[in-house]
Amino acid sequence: MVGSANRDDAQFPEADVLDLGRTANRHVGFGRGPHFCLGAPLARLETEIALETLLRRLPNLRLAIAEDELYRRPIPLFRSLASLQVAWDV
């Protein structure tokens, strides 16, 4: 099931925690073997630049609502949020 990929406690300590600094990350987000995404290195670089820029410009970025108020879309195969409300202090 795609929604459970990358959430294996045997592969990832604290698998349900978003850890951007996780090393030895054997996730399956870009496929495997002959089906590995050719654009993966570019996507990783773009993500790194975007997140670093966002956090540098908005260092006080935080959730605007309580974590238990986040609404996840009711799609069994994928885990996704319907929206992500954030706030920051100027």
C-alpha positions in Angstrom: 0.0 0.0 0.0 1.5 3.3 -1.1 0.3 5.2 1.9 2.4 3.0 4.2 5.6 3.3 2.2 8.4 5.1 4.0 6.7 4.5 7.3 8.3 1.1 8.2 9.5 1.1 11.8 12.0 -1.6 10.9 13.7 0.9 8.4 13.1 4.2 10.0 13.4 5.1 13.7 10.3 7.2 14.6 8.9 6.5 11.1 5.9 8.8 11.6 8.1 11.8 12.4 9.1 14.2 9.6 12.9 14.3 9.9 14.5 16.3 7.1 18.0 15.4 8.4 17.4 11.6 8.3 20.4 9.8 7.0 20.7 6.3 5.4 17.2 7.0 4.1 16.0 4.0 2.1 12.7 5.5 1.1 10.8 4.5 -2.0 9.6 7.9 -3.1 11.6 7.9 -6.3 11.2 4.2 -7.1 13.8 1.5 -7.2 16.1 -0.3 -9.6 15.2 0.1 -13.3 12.2 2.2 -12.3 14.2 4.8 -10.4 13.2 8.3 -11.3 15.7 10.1 -13.6 14.7 13.4 -12.2 15.3 12.4 -8.5 18.6 14.3 -8.1 17.0 17.5 -9.5 13.9 17.1 -7.3 16.1 16.6 -4.2 18.1 19.7 -5.0 15.0 21.8 -5.7 13.4 20.7 -2.5 16.5 21.5 -0.5 16.8 25.0 -2.0 13.1 25.7 -1.5 13.0 24.6 2.2 16.2 26.4 3.1 14.9 29.6 1.5 11.5 29.3 3.1 13.0 28.7 6.6 15.6 31.4 6.2 13.0 34.0 5.2 10.4 32.9 7.7 12.4 31.5 10.7 9.3 31.6 12.9 7.1 29.5 10.6 4.7 27.3 12.6 1.4 25.5 12.3 -1.5 27.9 12.7 -3.7 25.2 14.2 -3.2 22.3 16.6 -1.7 19.2 15.0 -4.8 17.2 15.9 -6.9 19.6 13.9 -5.2 18.9 10.6 -7.6 17.4 8.1 -6.2 14.5 6.1 -7.9 13.6 2.8 -9.9 10.4 3.1 -8.0 8.6 0.4 -7.0 5.1 1.5 -3.9 4.7 -0.7 -2.3 8.0 0.0 -1.6 10.1 3.0 -2.1 13.8 2.3 -3.5 16.9 3.9 -6.4 18.9 2.4 -4.6 22.1 3.5 -1.7 23.2 5.7 -2.4 26.3 7.6 0.8 28.1 8.8 1.6 31.3 10.5 4.7 33.3 11.3 5.7 36.1 13.5 7.0 39.2 11.8 
